[in-house]
Amino acid sequence: MNTPKDLRYSEEHEWVKVEGDNVRVGITHFAQSELGDIVFVELPSVGDEIKADEPFGSVESVKTVSELYAPISGKVVEVNGDLDDSPEFVNESPYEKAWMIVIEPKDTNEIDSLMTAEQYEEMTKEA
């Protein structure tokens, strides 16, 4: 399983990459492999406020629909529009092409409560 060491991870299988004052968010390799082939991604709009641990969108696979949970609270400042036409990017490139949103965090301390790559690998090993 691919778990980049420079990211932080939520229990709901989202990853977070700190980029200056903002954070980029997507779903993990583990999550996409569990879901199967992704056929649709629903994301919030730029300007939307999202709250940690609450749904901010969904991904639909051939098997199921899964909600996406915000790893931190803040304002959406960018959305990956490429996923509208190419939802398969989630399966092909979950950490590069398939980032979902960029958030301007309300409280950067929330990032510290997320798991490290090692902690996330330990959690998914038990799954």
C-alpha positions as semicolon CSV with decimal commas, in nm:
position;residue;x (nm);y (nm);z (nm)
1;M;0,000;0,000;0,000
2;N;0,120;0,348;-0,088
3;T;0,119;0,576;0,220
4;P;0,330;0,890;0,162
5;K;0,522;0,985;0,476
6;D;0,480;1,363;0,430
7;L;0,100;1,353;0,465
8;R;-0,134;1,328;0,764
9;Y;-0,434;1,093;0,768
10;S;-0,785;1,081;0,915
11;E;-0,967;0,780;1,054
12;E;-1,213;0,823;0,764
13;H;-0,928;0,764;0,512
14;E;-0,868;1,119;0,392
15;W;-0,516;1,251;0,350
16;V;-0,396;1,604;0,420
17;K;-0,096;1,782;0,271
18;V;0,009;2,112;0,427
19;E;0,093;2,368;0,157
20;G;0,184;2,700;0,315
21;D;-0,128;2,838;0,486
22;N;-0,362;2,589;0,317
23;V;-0,411;2,213;0,312
24;R;-0,483;1,988;0,015
25;V;-0,720;1,693;0,080
26;G;-0,796;1,365;-0,097
27;I;-0,873;1,002;-0,017
28;T;-0,607;0,742;0,048
29;H;-0,485;0,457;-0,167
30;F;-0,638;0,219;0,088
31;A;-0,980;0,389;0,059
32;Q;-0,990;0,385;-0,320
33;S;-0,884;0,020;-0,330
34;E;-1,165;-0,072;-0,087
35;L;-1,422;0,123;-0,290
36;G;-1,333;-0,019;-0,632
37;D;-1,370;0,170;-0,960
38;I;-1,477;0,530;-0,892
39;V;-1,739;0,655;-1,140
40;F;-1,848;0,988;-0,986
41;V;-1,712;1,243;-0,738
42;E;-1,929;1,510;-0,571
43;L;-1,738;1,798;-0,413
44;P;-1,831;2,125;-0,240
45;S;-1,801;2,467;-0,404
46;V;-1,525;2,721;-0,355
47;G;-1,623;2,939;-0,059
48;D;-1,811;2,665;0,128
49;E;-1,731;2,627;0,498
50;I;-1,668;2,270;0,610
51;K;-1,641;2,126;0,960
52;A;-1,403;1,856;1,080
53;D;-1,556;1,507;1,088
54;E;-1,861;1,615;0,887
55;P;-1,938;1,515;0,526
56;F;-1,815;1,750;0,253
57;G;-1,891;1,539;-0,054
58;S;-1,910;1,184;-0,181
59;V;-1,753;0,932;-0,414
60;E;-1,954;0,679;-0,607
61;S;-1,801;0,352;-0,716
62;V;-1,948;0,061;-0,907
63;K;-2,006;-0,099;-0,564
64;T;-2,130;0,183;-0,338
65;V;-2,156;0,552;-0,254
66;S;-1,929;0,675;0,025
67;E;-1,932;1,008;0,201
68;L;-1,614;1,213;0,225
69;Y;-1,545;1,350;0,574
70;A;-1,358;1,674;0,636
71;P;-1,031;1,604;0,818
72;I;-1,021;1,964;0,944
73;S;-1,250;2,269;0,955
74;G;-1,214;2,565;0,723
75;K;-1,311;2,732;0,399
76;V;-1,283;2,559;0,061
77;V;-1,051;2,773;-0,155
78;E;-0,999;2,534;-0,448
79;V;-1,179;2,232;-0,595
80;N;-1,033;1,976;-0,838
81;G;-1,262;2,019;-1,137
82;D;-1,070;1,749;-1,329
83;L;-1,258;1,489;-1,125
84;D;-1,587;1,589;-1,290
85;D;-1,470;1,445;-1,623
86;S;-1,212;1,197;-1,491
87;P;-1,329;1,037;-1,164
88;E;-1,100;0,742;-1,245
89;F;-0,806;0,962;-1,133
90;V;-0,906;0,862;-0,777
91;N;-0,810;0,503;-0,858
92;E;-0,512;0,584;-1,079
93;S;-0,345;0,859;-0,875
94;P;-0,504;0,919;-0,532
95;Y;-0,220;1,141;-0,406
96;E;-0,136;1,342;-0,716
97;K;-0,407;1,389;-0,981
98;A;-0,701;1,305;-0,753
99;W;-0,665;1,563;-0,479
100;M;-1,018;1,683;-0,407
101;I;-1,019;2,018;-0,230
102;V;-0,788;2,280;-0,082
103;I;-0,893;2,418;0,256
104;E;-0,796;2,738;0,435
105;P;-0,791;2,597;0,790
106;K;-0,977;2,761;1,076
107;D;-0,741;2,607;1,331
108;T;-0,410;2,458;1,217
109;N;-0,387;2,267;1,547
110;E;-0,646;2,026;1,403
111;I;-0,377;1,898;1,166
112;D;-0,170;1,780;1,465
113;S;-0,455;1,552;1,574
114;L;-0,442;1,358;1,245
115;M;-0,245;1,035;1,212
116;T;0,107;1,004;1,079
117;A;0,171;0,762;0,791
118;E;0,295;0,503;1,040
119;Q;-0,016;0,534;1,257
120;Y;-0,243;0,514;0,950
121;E;-0,065;0,202;0,820
122;E;-0,110;0,042;1,162
123;M;-0,483;0,122;1,159
124;T;-0,539;-0,013;0,806
125;K;-0,336;-0,326;0,874
126;E;-0,601;-0,423;1,129
127;A;-0,885;-0,361;0,881
